[in-house]
Amino acid sequence: MTLPLPAAAPTLLSEPRVRWPAGATLGEGTLWSVRRQSLYWVDILGRTLYRYHPATDAREQWPFDEEISALAERAEAPGLLVTLRSGFALFDTDTGRVQKLHDPEAHLPGNRFNDGKCDLQGRFWGGTMDFGCTEPTGSLYRFDAKRHCEKVFDAHFAVTNGPTWSLDGRTMYFNETAQQRIHAFDFDTATGAISNQRLWLRFAKDDGHPDGMTTDADGRLWIAHWGAACVTCHDPVSAKELLRIALPTSHITNVAFGGPELRTLFITSARFELTDEQLAAQPLAGALFSVEVDARGRPATAWEG
């Protein structure tokens, strides 16, 4: 049996740059649109969708009537698939129209959707969580092109984050944020079934909590640290830390590669749960940041529905 070679450590090419000092309560949902050459992101608790155009520094935003948490572009139609507190919906950024599709947890009014993205086959995966971040009520759902929704993993996590996948798509990583754990699963690319759950990485006590994450074109995982003011890059097999990027605020929430060559790492943050004293010391809490690294991302897969 041939063991995979360790991933090379990437290099930081710039200091973090503030792209949008939005003061988001809970910045999340990073998605680079190759079609629009812009970054979508959200303020979950602020109920707002943002779109940032790096080439012109143009900024757009759309308010929502409820929490919006994650999104994917549609492959064959304009607009986005989004997760709201009330489930899956379509949103047209040109018209502002929201079309609700399915709420798999209408029986759990204390839950909401959190992080999510599409797998390489164009199926959207969205995790739910307890709104109060304490009860173990989170699950993972798969929403396919036929608008069929299936609970794939009854996680019993208080806070879910991720997922992301290995370069070949055969391993899925999913975060048990409150317990500082990242789990790996075998992933059947044809059926979307998951199996063989195992612990992939446990954060150290003082290293914050694993939040949003992404996989680069070399298979390395980039993970946002809630409560530890950083993003780290890891070997996909050993989970060894390869690079750490320090940020000027504590609650780092999500990451996505973007830019014309997918070489800019965009990073969201949050003001949520920071005290008045902490906010005074962290005036950039809730901002959108970017940093240049000698790594390249992968284009986000669009939802096939």
C-alpha positions in Angstrom: 0.0 0.0 0.0 1.4 3.4 -1.0 0.8 6.1 1.6 -0.1 9.6 0.3 2.7 12.2 0.4 2.4 14.9 3.0 1.0 18.2 1.7 3.4 21.0 1.2 3.1 24.0 3.5 1.7 27.1 1.7 3.2 30.6 2.2 1.5 33.8 3.4 2.1 36.5 0.7 0.4 39.5 2.4 -1.0 40.7 5.6 -4.8 40.5 6.0 -6.7 43.4 4.3 -10.0 44.8 5.3 -12.4 44.5 2.3 -15.7 45.5 3.9 -15.9 46.8 7.5 -19.6 45.8 7.7 -19.8 45.1 11.4 -21.7 41.9 10.8 -23.3 40.3 13.9 -22.5 36.9 12.4 -20.6 37.0 9.1 -20.7 33.6 7.3 -21.6 31.9 4.0 -18.6 32.8 1.8 -19.1 31.9 -1.8 -17.0 33.1 -4.8 -19.0 33.5 -8.0 -16.9 32.9 -11.1 -19.9 34.1 -13.1 -20.1 37.4 -11.3 -16.4 37.7 -10.3 -17.6 38.6 -6.8 -17.9 37.2 -3.3 -21.2 36.5 -1.7 -21.4 36.4 2.1 -24.0 36.8 4.7 -24.7 38.2 8.2 -26.8 35.4 9.6 -28.3 37.2 12.6 -28.3 40.5 10.8 -30.5 38.8 8.1 -28.5 40.2 5.2 -26.9 38.9 2.0 -23.9 40.8 0.7 -22.1 40.8 -2.6 -18.6 42.3 -2.9 -16.8 43.0 -6.2 -13.1 43.2 -5.6 -12.2 44.7 -9.0 -14.2 47.8 -8.3 -14.8 47.6 -4.6 -18.5 47.8 -5.3 -20.8 46.6 -2.5 -24.4 45.4 -2.7 -26.7 44.0 0.0 -30.2 42.5 0.3 -32.2 42.4 3.6 -34.2 39.3 4.5 -37.2 38.7 6.8 -35.4 35.8 8.6 -31.9 34.4 9.1 -30.0 33.5 5.9 -26.9 31.3 6.4 -25.5 29.5 3.3 -25.8 29.6 -0.4 -24.9 28.2 -3.8 -25.3 29.5 -7.3 -27.7 27.7 -9.6 -26.0 25.9 -12.5 -28.7 26.4 -15.2 -30.7 29.4 -13.9 -30.0 32.8 -12.5 -29.8 33.4 -8.7 -29.0 31.4 -5.7 -30.1 28.4 -3.6 -30.0 29.6 0.0 -30.7 28.2 3.4 -33.0 30.3 5.6 -34.1 29.6 9.1 -37.2 28.2 7.5 -35.3 25.9 5.2 -34.3 25.8 1.5 -35.3 28.6 -0.9 -34.4 30.2 -4.2 -33.3 33.9 -4.3 -33.0 36.0 -7.4 -30.6 38.8 -6.8 -31.9 40.7 -9.9 -35.5 40.8 -8.8 -35.2 40.3 -5.0 -37.7 37.4 -5.2 -37.6 34.6 -2.6 -39.2 31.3 -3.4 -39.4 28.9 -0.5 -38.9 25.3 -1.4 -38.8 23.0 1.7 -38.4 23.2 5.5 -37.2 19.8 6.8 -37.3 21.0 10.5 -40.6 22.8 10.8 -41.2 20.6 13.8 -38.0 22.1 15.5 -38.7 25.8 15.9 -35.6 26.2 18.1 -33.3 25.1 15.2 -32.0 27.0 12.2 -29.7 26.2 9.3 -26.1 27.2 9.5 -23.3 26.3 7.1 -23.5 24.5 3.8 -22.2 24.1 0.3 -22.5 21.8 -2.8 -20.5 18.6 -3.3 -18.7 18.0 -6.6 -21.9 16.4 -8.0 -24.0 19.6 -7.5 -26.0 18.3 -4.4 -26.3 20.9 -1.7 -25.4 19.9 1.9 -26.8 22.0 4.8 -26.3 21.6 8.5 -28.7 22.7 11.2 -28.1 23.7 14.8 -29.8 24.9 18.0 -30.4 28.6 17.8 -29.1 28.9 21.4 -26.0 26.9 20.5 -26.5 24.5 23.4 -29.0 21.7 22.6 -27.7 18.7 20.6 -30.3 19.0 17.8 -28.2 19.6 14.7 -28.4 17.4 11.6 -27.0 17.3 8.1 -29.3 17.4 5.0 -28.8 16.7 1.3 -30.9 18.7 -1.2 -30.6 17.4 -4.8 -31.5 18.7 -8.2 -34.9 17.1 -8.1 -35.5 19.1 -4.9 -35.5 15.9 -2.8 -34.4 16.6 0.8 -32.9 13.8 2.9 -31.5 13.8 6.4 -28.2 12.1 5.9 -26.7 12.5 9.4 -28.6 12.8 12.6 -25.6 14.4 14.2 -26.8 15.4 17.6 -24.4 18.4 17.4 -25.3 21.7 19.1 -23.5 23.6 16.3 -22.7 22.2 12.9 -20.2 23.7 10.4 -18.7 22.7 7.1 -18.8 20.5 5.2 -16.0 20.3 2.8 -14.5 17.4 0.8 -11.2 15.9 -0.1 -9.8 16.6 -3.6 -11.1 13.3 -5.0 -14.5 13.8 -3.3 -14.3 10.5 -1.4 -13.9 12.0 2.1 -16.3 14.5 3.7 -15.2 16.6 6.7 -17.9 18.0 9.0 -17.5 20.1 12.1 -18.8 19.5 15.6 -18.0 23.1 16.5 -19.1 23.3 20.2 -16.9 20.3 21.0 -13.9 21.5 19.0 -14.0 18.5 16.8 -13.8 17.8 13.0 -15.0 14.5 11.8 -14.2 12.7 8.6 -16.5 10.3 6.7 -16.2 8.0 3.7 -18.2 9.6 1.0 -19.9 7.7 -1.9 -19.8 10.2 -4.8 -22.5 8.3 -6.7 -25.1 8.1 -4.1 -24.1 10.8 -1.6 -24.1 8.2 1.3 -21.6 8.7 4.2 -20.1 6.1 6.4 -17.2 5.3 8.7 -17.3 8.4 10.9 -14.0 9.1 12.7 -12.3 11.9 14.5 -10.0 13.8 12.1 -8.9 16.7 14.3 -9.6 18.0 17.8 -8.7 21.6 18.5 -6.6 22.4 21.5 -8.5 23.9 24.4 -7.2 27.4 23.7 -7.4 27.2 19.9 -11.0 28.2 19.6 -13.7 26.3 17.7 -13.7 25.0 14.1 -16.1 27.0 12.0 -16.4 27.3 8.2 -13.8 25.6 6.0 -12.8 25.0 2.4 -10.5 22.7 0.4 -7.8 24.1 -2.0 -6.7 22.8 -5.3 -3.9 20.8 -3.6 -6.4 19.1 -1.2 -5.4 21.1 1.9 -8.1 22.2 4.3 -8.4 25.8 5.4 -10.4 26.3 8.7 -11.7 29.4 10.4 -11.2 29.5 14.2 -14.1 30.9 16.2 -12.6 32.5 19.3 -9.0 32.2 18.3 -8.5 35.0 15.8 -7.0 32.9 13.0 -7.4 30.7 10.0 -5.3 27.5 9.7 -4.3 25.3 6.8 -4.0 21.5 7.3 -2.8 18.4 5.6 -5.9 16.4 4.5 -4.7 13.1 5.8 -2.7 13.7 8.9 -4.5 17.0 9.9 -1.1 18.5 10.6 -1.2 22.3 10.7 0.8 23.8 7.8 0.1 27.5 8.1 -1.6 29.9 10.5 -3.0 33.3 9.5 -3.6 35.8 12.4 -6.6 38.1 12.1 -7.3 41.3 14.1 -10.5 40.0 15.7 -11.5 36.9 17.7 -14.5 35.3 16.0 -13.4 34.1 12.6 -16.2 32.3 10.9 -15.7 31.3 7.2 -13.3 31.1 4.3 -13.4 30.9 0.5 -10.9 31.3 -2.3 -11.7 33.9 -4.9 -10.3 36.4 -7.3 -9.6 35.9 -11.0 -7.2 33.0 -10.4 -8.8 31.8 -7.1 -5.7 32.8 -5.2 -7.2 35.3 -2.7 -8.6 33.9 0.6 -11.6 35.8 1.7 -12.4 35.6 5.5 -15.6 36.5 7.4 -15.9 37.4 11.1 -18.5 38.2 13.8 -19.3 40.6 16.6 -21.7 38.1 18.2 -20.9 37.2 21.9 -18.2 39.8 22.2 -18.4 42.1 25.3 -18.4 45.9 25.0 -14.8 45.8 26.1 -13.8 43.3 23.5 -15.7 45.2 20.8 -13.8 48.4 21.8 -10.5 46.5 21.4 -11.6 44.8 18.2 -13.1 47.5 16.0 -12.9 45.3 12.9 -15.1 42.5 14.4 -17.7 41.6 11.8 -15.5 42.7 8.8 -14.8 40.9 5.6 -11.0 40.3 5.2 -8.8 39.0 2.4 -5.3 37.7 2.3 -3.0 36.5 -0.5 -1.4 33.1 -0.2 0.6 30.9 -2.6 -2.4 28.5 -2.9 -5.2 28.2 -5.3 -8.8 27.4 -4.6 -11.3 25.3 -6.5 -14.4 26.8 -8.2 -17.5 26.4 -6.1 -19.8 23.8 -7.5 -23.2 25.1 -8.5 -26.5 23.5 -7.4 -27.8 21.5 -10.3 -31.5 22.3 -9.5 
